[in-house]
Amino acid sequence: MSEGAIRATWVGTETYRWLASDGPRVLVHSGGTRSGKTYNSCIAWAAYLREHDERLSIVRKTLPALKASVLKDLIEVLDRMNLYDPERHHHTDKEIEIPGGGVIDYFPTDDEQKVRGRARDHLWGNEANEIPEEAWTQLILRTRDRVMLDFNPSHDAEHWIVRRYEGSEDATWTRSTYKDNLKHLSDQQVREIEALKHKDPW
């Protein structure tokens, strides 16, 4: 999938195909450091919501983490795709309207009122391994259609993401590493990432 000045990796392409398909309701993406999972997911969701008048909620455990990561990437992607209008970004309500398309709202899962608030069409849990399972349950109960969650690889076989979705007929899994995003990384970044394997294989 190519969006003008933005060219998605297979992560974005496969995410968009999942959104446009009749496949499983849940997409679980395990992506390592600098694999491009967040940025490419933003491209896929932007392309989809440009064509559909639907609501996506993006959640992460805390608002500072959300703003510093996925929201920053989302605004850059929307801007590069000519879909970001500052007048349509309602900071108080934490909503972004896509011209002619859908709406994206964003909030932290440590906000109990938001978690148990209004319904949505789609849900994206960014770095979902940090989100408590009970909060996630409340969120998906208020989600009508697609549910996506991403997280960094973990050896914790007892984590709720693994218990809940591994082997489930209602979920599909994708996995990416920095090698899937090499064209966007410098040689120095690659060396630093590869050096991590001696400290933490995961």
Backbone as a ProteinNet text record, in pm:
[ID]
protein_1_A
[PRIMARY]
MSEGAIRATWVGTETYRWLASDGPRVLVHSGGTRSGKTYNSCIAWAAYLREHDERLSIVRKTLPALKASVLKDLIEVLDRMNLYDPERHHHTDKEIEIPGGGVIDYFPTDDEQKVRGRARDHLWGNEANEIPEEAWTQLILRTRDRVMLDFNPSHDAEHWIVRRYEGSEDATWTRSTYKDNLKHLSDQQVREIEALKHKDPW
[TERTIARY]
84.9	0	88.3	66.8	142.6	45.7	74.6	-12.4	65.8	80.4	151.6	295.3	334.4	471.3	500.3	397.8	416.1	407.4	504.4	499.5	502.8	395.9	386.1	468.2	517.5	580.4	469	507.1	405.4	315.9	365.5	284.5	160.9	179.5	66.5	-24.6	35.7	-42.5	-131.2	-72.7	-149.5	-256.5	-226.7	-327	-446	-417.9	-526.2	-608.3	-541.4	-613.7	-704.7	-655.9	-739.2	-861.3	-841.5	-952.8	-1057.7	-1012.4	-1103.2	-1160.2	-1122.2	-1164	-1278.5	-1321.7	-1422.2	-1355.6	-1228.3	-1150.8	-1182.2	-1095.3	-1117	-1136	-1213.8	-1242.7	-1117.3	-1024	-909	-779.2	-696.7	-561.2	-464.4	-375	-272.3	-138.6	-69	59	171	260.1	378.9	494.3	538.3	643.1	757.2	877.8	995.9	1034.1	1142.9	1193.5	1217.1	1161.6	1179.8	1132.7	1029.5	976.3	880.9	842.8	752.2	605.8	574.8	436.5	338.6	378.4	286.4	266.1	373.7	365.5	285.4	314.3	244.9	99.3	69.6	-70	-146.3	-79.3	-141.7	-176.2	-86.7	-112.2	-235.3	-242.5	-355	-487.1	-489.7	-614.5	-654.7	-558	-590	-650.1	-590.9	-642.5	-783.5	-807.5	-939.9	-1043.9	-1012.4	-1109.7	-1133.8	-1043	-1066.5	-1188.1	-1215.6	-1322.5	-1444.3	-1437.2	-1547.4	-1581.5	-1708.7	-1756	-1776.7	-1667.3	-1669.9	-1576.8	-1592	-1512.4	-1409.1	-1285.7	-1177.1	-1133	-1120.3	-1061.8	-922.2	-823.4	-687	-659.2	-614.8	-590.7	-449.3	-398.8	-273.9	-288	-200.6	-219	-224.7	-132.9	-131.4	-135.6	-187.7	-198	-60.8	35	166.6	232.1	221.5	279.6	208.3	76.4	-1.6	36.7	46.2	78.6	219.8	312.2	452	481	386.7	413.1	311.6	202.1	108.1	41.2	7.8	-57.1	38.2	163	263.3	275.4	282.7	291.1	164.3	48.7	-78.9	-90.7	-56.7	-67	27.4	147.4	242	187.8	133.7	79.2	-39.3	-132.5	-248.5	-205.2	-107.7	-59	3.6	84.3	149.3	49.5	-64.5	-169.2	-273.8	-245.5	-338.5	-473.7	-469.9	-593.6	-600	-498.2	-495.9	-529.8	-637.2	-679	-677.5	-586.7	-579.2	-713.1	-797.7	-929	-1021.7	-989.6	-1071.1	-1009.8	-902.2	-842	-890.3	-982.8	-1045.3	-970	-876.6	-787.3	-860.8	-963.2	-1036.5	-1107.3	-1172.9	-1243.9	-1153.5	-1029.2	-932.1	-988.1	-1028.7	-1084.3	-1019.7	-1003.7	-955.9	-1055.4	-1114.7	-1205.9	-1126.5	-1151	-1087.3	-1182	-1137.9	-1226.5	-1294.2	-1426.3	-1501.8	-1504.7	-1446.8	-1437.9	-1482.1	-1404.1	-1440.3	-1379.5	-1382.4	-1333.5	-1241.1	-1133.5	-1042.5	-1042.3	-1071.4	-1053.5	-944.7	-890.4	-778.6	-786.6	-753.9	-758.8	-680.7	-641.5	-567.1	-659.8	-612.7	-696.1	-693.1	-608.8	-613.8	-722.7	-799.4	-915.9	-1040.5	-1084.5	-1196.1	-1322.7	-1350	-1471.1	-1467.5	-1351.3	-1338	-1351	-1287.9	-1291.4	-1434.6	-1516.4	-1654.6	-1751.8	-1699.1	-1780	-1845.9	-1846.8	-1925.6	-1870	-1955.2	-1919.3	-1843.6	-1790.6	-1710.9	-1726.1	-1681.5	-1679.7	-1556.3	-1439.4	-1313.2	-1228.6	-1138.6	-1051.5	-908.7	-813.2	-671.3	-602.8	-552.2	-476.1	-327.6	-265.6	-122.2	-42.4	62.8	140.7	44.6	-37	-147.8	-102	22.1	70.5	76.7	69.4	68.7	-73.6	-173.8	-313.6	-367.5	-431.8	-491.6	-601.1	-613	-710.8	-853.9	-886.2	-1022.8	-1058.9	-964.5	-989.5	-1012.2	-932	-946.6	-1083.4	-1127.5	-1258.6	-1368.6	-1362.7	-1463.6	-1462	-1344.3	-1331.1	-1389.1	-1356.9	-1405.2	-1555.6	-1610.9	-1756	-1829.3	-1760.1	-1819.2	-1768	-1713.1	-1659.2	-1739	-1796.4	-1886.1	-1814.7	-1700.5	-1640.4	-1496.9	-1399.2	-1261.9	-1187.1	-1100.4	-1017.9	-873.7	-783.9	-642.4	-562.3	-463.4	-372.8	-230.7	-138.6	2.1	80.3	193.4	277.7	416.7	512.6	647.9	654.6	736.2	744.7	778.5	718.3	741.7	748	825.7	835	733.3	642.9	542.9	424.7	432.5	327.1	196.1	198.4	78.1	9.8	67	5.7	-133.9	-225	-363.6	-376.5	-288.1	-296.3	-276.1	-175.4	-147.1	-260.7	-301.4	-408.7	-537.5	-563.4	-691.6	-696.7	-584.8	-592.8	-508.6	-408.3	-326.5	-408.1	-417.3	-495.2	-643.2	-687.5	-829.3	-869	-984.3	-1034.8	-1076.9	-1096.8	-1143.5	-1027.8	-903.6	-787.7	-684.3	-620.8	-507.7	-385.5	-268.8	-144.9	-49.1	20.6	132.1	252	369.4	491.6	592	655.9	754.4	875.7	987.5	1110.5	1168.6	1279	1344.7	1384.5	1403	1442.5	1332.3	1208.9	1097.4	1090.6	1179.2	1175.5	1313.7	1400.4	1540.1	1557	1470.4	1487.2	1465.7	1406.9	1382.2	1478	1576.8	1671	1812.1	1887.2	2027.3	2112.4	2233.1	2324.1	2350.3	2360.6	2385.2	2269	2146.1	2028.9	2026.4	2061.1	2063.8	2166.6	2284.8	2388.4	2344	2277.7	2232	2124.1	2032.9	1927.3	1987.2	2078.7	2138.1	2222.9	2278.5	2358	2270.7	2140.5	2050.3	2033.2	2055.6	2030.9	2123.5	2235.5	2325.8	2278.2	2188.6	2133	1997.1	1915.5	1779.4	1735.3	1737.6	1701.3	1565.3	1471.7	1338.8	1341.8
-119.2	0	123.9	212	336.6	452.7	546.1	662.1	789.8	821.5	943.1	937.7	1030.6	1036.7	927.7	856.2	750.6	615.1	530.9	394.1	300.2	227.5	137.4	11.8	-45.2	-175.9	-280.5	-408.5	-514	-506.5	-448.2	-435.2	-351.1	-236	-150.5	-215.1	-280.8	-345.2	-455.3	-540.1	-649.8	-599.5	-490.8	-434.5	-381.3	-314.5	-262.1	-377.3	-481.6	-596.6	-659.9	-667.5	-721.3	-632.4	-501.7	-409.2	-422.5	-444.3	-448.5	-588.1	-685.6	-823.2	-863.4	-987	-1044.5	-1141.9	-1119.9	-1210.9	-1197.8	-1251.9	-1249.3	-1107.1	-1094.8	-964.7	-900.4	-982.3	-931.7	-952	-847.7	-857.2	-829.5	-924.1	-908.4	-894.2	-783.5	-761	-755.5	-852.8	-856.4	-797.8	-680.3	-611.8	-567.7	-600.6	-564.5	-418.4	-379.7	-243.3	-197.3	-80.9	-16.5	-103.3	-184.1	-266.5	-188.9	-69	13.4	-20.8	-98.5	-144.3	-29.9	66.6	176.3	267.8	309.7	403	342.5	217.4	152.8	123.4	97.1	79.6	210.8	323.2	454.4	475.1	434	447.4	365.6	242.2	155	210.5	253.7	307.8	437.2	522.5	648.4	620.2	525.8	491.2	433.3	353	292.6	397.1	479.8	576.8	692.5	711.8	811	771.9	643.5	591.7	543.7	548.3	495.9	593.7	626.7	717.1	636.9	600.9	516.5	573.7	524.6	576.9	473.5	520	440.1	503.9	422.8	469.1	408.7	493.5	447.9	465	358.9	364.7	316.8	371.8	326.1	347.6	292.4	295.7	437.8	525.9	662.9	762.8	881.8	984.6	1036.6	1062.3	1107.8	1008.9	879.9	778.8	777.6	791.1	793	912.8	1030.3	1151.5	1147.2	1086.9	1085.4	979	889.2	778.6	773.8	702.2	677.3	805.6	899.4	1022.5	1105	1111.3	1182.7	1122.4	990.5	922.8	944.8	936.3	951.6	1088.5	1193.7	1328.4	1344.4	1290.4	1299.2	1226.3	1106.1	1027.9	1100.2	1146.9	1217.8	1341.1	1412.8	1532.6	1497.5	1393.7	1353.1	1298.4	1250.7	1200.5	1307.6	1431.4	1544.9	1520.4	1457.7	1427.9	1497.3	1576.7	1642.5	1789.6	1828	1967.7	2008.1	2098.1	2138.2	2185.7	2241.6	2288.3	2170.8	2055	1936.9	1848.1	1896.5	1825.2	1892.6	1828	1883.2	1831.9	1912.9	1869.2	1842.8	1921.3	1901.9	1767	1733.9	1606.8	1492.4	1527.3	1427.9	1350.8	1426.5	1370.3	1435.4	1355.7	1406.2	1362.2	1458.6	1427.8	1418.2	1313.4	1298.5	1354.8	1453	1516.5	1413.5	1416.7	1325.2	1182.2	1155.9	1017.8	1000.7	924.8	890.2	981.2	931.8	1006	915.6	973.9	902.2	972.2	897.8	954.3	875.3	935	871.2	906	808.2	830.6	720.7	748.1	648.5	552.1	430.4	332.7	351	442	469.7	572.8	612.1	698.9	610.6	574.4	480.8	526.8	656.5	709.7	689.6	711.3	693.1	546	460.1	316.5	264	312.9	266.4	363.2	446.1	547.3	498.2	585.9	559.8	445.2	397.5	288.8	341.5	248.6	283.6	171.6	200.1	95.3	7.1	71.8	-1.3	41.5	-47.3	-22.2	-62.7	22.8	-9.6	10.8	-97.2	-89.9	-88	27.4	43.8	4.7	-76.7	-132.6	-194.8	-284.5	-339.8	-426	-471.1	-550.1	-467.9	-333.4	-246.9	-222.5	-260.6	-233.9	-345.4	-311.8	-415.8	-491.5	-619.2	-701.7	-654.3	-612.7	-569.4	-446.6	-352.9	-234.2	-276.4	-371	-418.9	-483.1	-560.9	-625.2	-520.7	-417.7	-312.6	-242.5	-224.7	-156.9	-240.8	-369.3	-449.6	-474.4	-470.6	-485.1	-367.9	-255.1	-134.5	-109.7	-213.8	-202.9	-291.6	-232.1	-305	-394	-348.7	-420	-463	-404.3	-452.6	-411.4	-502.9	-480.5	-515.6	-419.6	-443.9	-411.6	-494.7	-462.6	-495.8	-409	-435.5	-433	-500.8	-503.8	-550.6	-523.1	-571.6	-718.1	-797.2	-940.5	-961.9	-1064.5	-1094.9	-1245.4	-1285.4	-1428.4	-1469.6	-1378.2	-1405	-1481.5	-1612.8	-1697.2	-1687	-1629.4	-1617.2	-1481.4	-1394.6	-1263.2	-1280	-1188.3	-1204.1	-1200.6	-1129.6	-1127.9	-1268.5	-1337.8	-1474.1	-1567.8	-1561.7	-1649.8	-1627.8	-1504.5	-1468.3	-1494.5	-1472.3	-1470.3	-1574.6	-1629	-1727.5	-1852.9	-1891.1	-2008.9	-1983	-1858.1	-1826	-1815.1	-1870.6	-1860.6	-1718	-1636.2	-1499.5	-1400.5	-1451.3	-1362.2	-1411.8	-1315	-1345.6	-1272.8	-1333.3	-1276.2	-1239.1	-1129.4	-1094.7	-1062	-1082.2	-1055.7	-982.9	-882	-805.7	-775.8	-750.4	-711.8	-590.8	-539.9	-426	-456.8	-584.9	-622.3	-592.1	-579.6	-543.9	-393.7	-317.7	-171.2	-113.6	-193.5	-154.1	-26.2	-3.8	113.4	244.3	235.9	356.5	369	280.2	281	311.1	380.6	407.8	287.2	282.2	173.5	173.2	292.4	302.3	244.6	273.4	219.1	66.9	13.4	-132.5	-195	-134.7	-188.1	-184.8	-77.2	-65.5	-168.8	-190.1	-290	-429.6	-460.9	-593.9	-618.6	-512.7	-527.4	-565.9	-534.8	-564.9	-715.4	-794.9	-939.1	-1002.8	-938	-992.2	-959.6	-861.2	-822.5	-884	-888.6	-941	-999.9	-1133.6	-1198.1	-1157.6	-1121.8	-1084.4	-950.3
0	0	0	-95.3	-103.2	-94.3	-5.9	12.1	-17.2	-145.6	-183.3	-138.3	-51.7	-3.7	98.3	143.6	242.4	173.8	202.2	151.4	271.2	289.7	404	381.8	489.8	482.9	482.2	480.9	480	602.8	712.6	833.1	804.1	739.5	705	602.5	504.6	399.1	456	541.5	598.9	695.9	766.9	857.2	777.6	666.9	583.6	523.5	478.7	422.7	526.6	649.1	757.9	780	780.1	800	689.8	568.4	453.9	428	509.6	486.2	578.6	561.8	651.3	747.4	772	855.8	1003.6	1088.6	1233.7	1286.4	1392.4	1453.2	1512.5	1563.6	1638.2	1561.3	1560.5	1506.2	1620.4	1646.1	1748.6	1678.5	1706.1	1639.5	1742.8	1733.2	1818.1	1737.9	1778.2	1701.1	1789.4	1748	1825.2	1809.3	1875.5	1871.3	1728.2	1693.5	1563.4	1446	1469.9	1360.6	1271.6	1315.3	1236.2	1255.6	1360	1376.2	1401.7	1484.7	1517.4	1398.1	1335.2	1223.2	1107.9	1076.4	965.1	997.2	1123.8	1162.9	1146.8	1176.7	1155.3	1008.1	919.3	775.2	736	784.3	749.3	800	925.8	982	912.1	881.4	811.9	675.3	602.3	469.6	478.7	580.3	596.9	637.1	735.3	785.9	689.9	595.8	491.4	407.6	402	316.5	394.4	527.3	608.3	720.3	732.6	837	964.7	1027.8	1147.1	1253.4	1375.5	1487.5	1534	1545.8	1601.9	1733	1836.5	1962.4	1975.3	2000.9	2025.6	2174	2238.2	2381.5	2415.2	2522.7	2582.6	2732.5	2812.8	2958.2	3012.6	2969.1	3021.3	2906.6	2933.3	2831	2787.2	2878.1	2832.2	2736.1	2765.2	2676.1	2541.9	2544.3	2420.7	2333.3	2396.3	2321.1	2262.7	2335.6	2292.2	2187.4	2165.7	2073.9	1960.1	1981.5	1872.7	1822.9	1910.8	1864.7	1778.5	1817.9	1739.3	1599.2	1592.1	1462.3	1381.1	1447.1	1377.7	1311.8	1384.4	1328.4	1209.4	1220.7	1107.8	986	1007.2	896.2	832	913.2	858.7	780.8	832.4	764.8	629.9	626.2	501.4	399.6	448	359.1	328.7	369.8	348.6	413.2	531.3	603.3	739.1	771	902.1	888.6	954.5	960.6	1107.5	1147.6	1288.5	1344.6	1257.7	1303.4	1338.6	1286.9	1313.7	1422.1	1483	1594.9	1723.1	1791	1909.9	2033.2	2080.7	2188	2318.9	2347.8	2472.7	2474.7	2363.6	2352.9	2309.5	2271.6	2224.3	2105.1	2003.8	1881.4	1758.8	1654	1525.6	1419.4	1349.9	1239.8	1110.3	1034.7	904	799.8	722.2	623.7	533.1	530.3	445.3	493.3	611.2	657.8	801.6	876.2	1012.2	1117.2	1240.7	1356.5	1437.1	1486.4	1574.4	1709.2	1814.7	1947.6	2020.3	2123.9	2194.2	2342.1	2426.1	2569.9	2641.9	2766.6	2843.6	2915	2935.8	3005.2	3155.9	3205.9	3349.8	3383	3280.8	3299.6	3301.5	3421.1	3437.6	3365.9	3370.2	3307.5	3156.9	3096.2	2951.4	2913.2	2991.3	2962.6	2961	3052.7	3063	2993.8	2906.4	2839.6	2712.6	2612.3	2491.9	2407.2	2318.3	2228.7	2108.1	2030.4	1911.7	1808.9	1688	1585.9	1600	1619.4	1622.4	1741.8	1781.6	1896.4	1862.5	1900.9	1885	2019.6	2075	2199.2	2167.5	2186.2	2158.3	2282.6	2261.1	2372.6	2475	2423.4	2501.6	2618.9	2618.5	2731.3	2860.6	2847.9	2965.5	3018.1	2940.3	2976.4	3065.2	3177	3262	3187.4	3213.9	3142.4	3166.2	3286.9	3315.5	3233	3219.2	3136.4	2991.9	2943.5	2806.3	2785.3	2882	2872.8	2859.2	2940.9	2933.8	2798	2742.6	2612.6	2498.8	2495.8	2383.2	2391.7	2513.3	2527.1	2462.7	2446.8	2388.6	2246.5	2184.9	2049.2	1955.5	1850.9	1761.9	1660.8	1611.2	1498.5	1528.4	1462.4	1467.3	1594.1	1639.1	1757.7	1721.8	1739.9	1713.5	1838.6	1867.4	1976.1	1934.5	1973.9	1946.2	2076.8	2075.4	2194.9	2155.3	2241.6	2220.8	2261.5	2191.8	2224.4	2371.8	2427.8	2569	2587.9	2684.2	2714	2820	2854.6	2957.5	2897.5	2906.9	2848	2923.8	3043.3	3123.4	3106.6	3024.3	3005.9	2946.4	2980	2934.2	2783.3	2714	2567.6	2512.5	2564.5	2519.4	2560.2	2684.4	2732.1	2654	2620.7	2560.6	2410.2	2342	2197	2123.5	2187.4	2115.3	2089.7	1964.2	1926.8	1909	1930.3	1916.4	1769.7	1736.1	1598.9	1565.6	1667.8	1648.5	1636.6	1636.7	1632.2	1533.1	1465.9	1379.9	1434.7	1420.8	1475.4	1362.8	1380.8	1292.7	1379.8	1327.3	1402.2	1313	1366.7	1289.7	1375.6	1308.5	1376.4	1304.5	1355.3	1291.5	1147.4	1115.4	979.5	877.4	924.6	836.3	811.5	875.5	867.4	837	777.5	758.9	677	579.7	493.3	568.4	687.2	766.3	884.5	892.3	1003.4	955.1	1037.7	1005.1	1044.7	992.7	1028.3	1178.8	1237.1	1380.7	1460.8	1418.2	1487.6	1479.9	1364.4	1347.2	1440.5	1448.9	1537.4	1683.3	1722.2	1860.3	1892.9	1798.1	1818.8	1828.7	1738.9	1738.4	1862.6	1918.8	2041.5	2160.4	2152.7	2263.3	2285.9	2182.1	2196.5	2298.9	2327	2427.4	2568.7	2581.4	2712.3	2736.9	2630.6	2644.7	2511.5	2498.6	2371.2	2318.6	2408.6	2364.2	2297.1
[MASK]
++++++++++++++++++++++++++++++++++++++++++++++++++++++++++++++++++++++++++++++++++++++++++++++++++++++++++++++++++++++++++++++++++++++++++++++++++++++++++++++++++++++++++++++++++++++++++++++++++++++++++

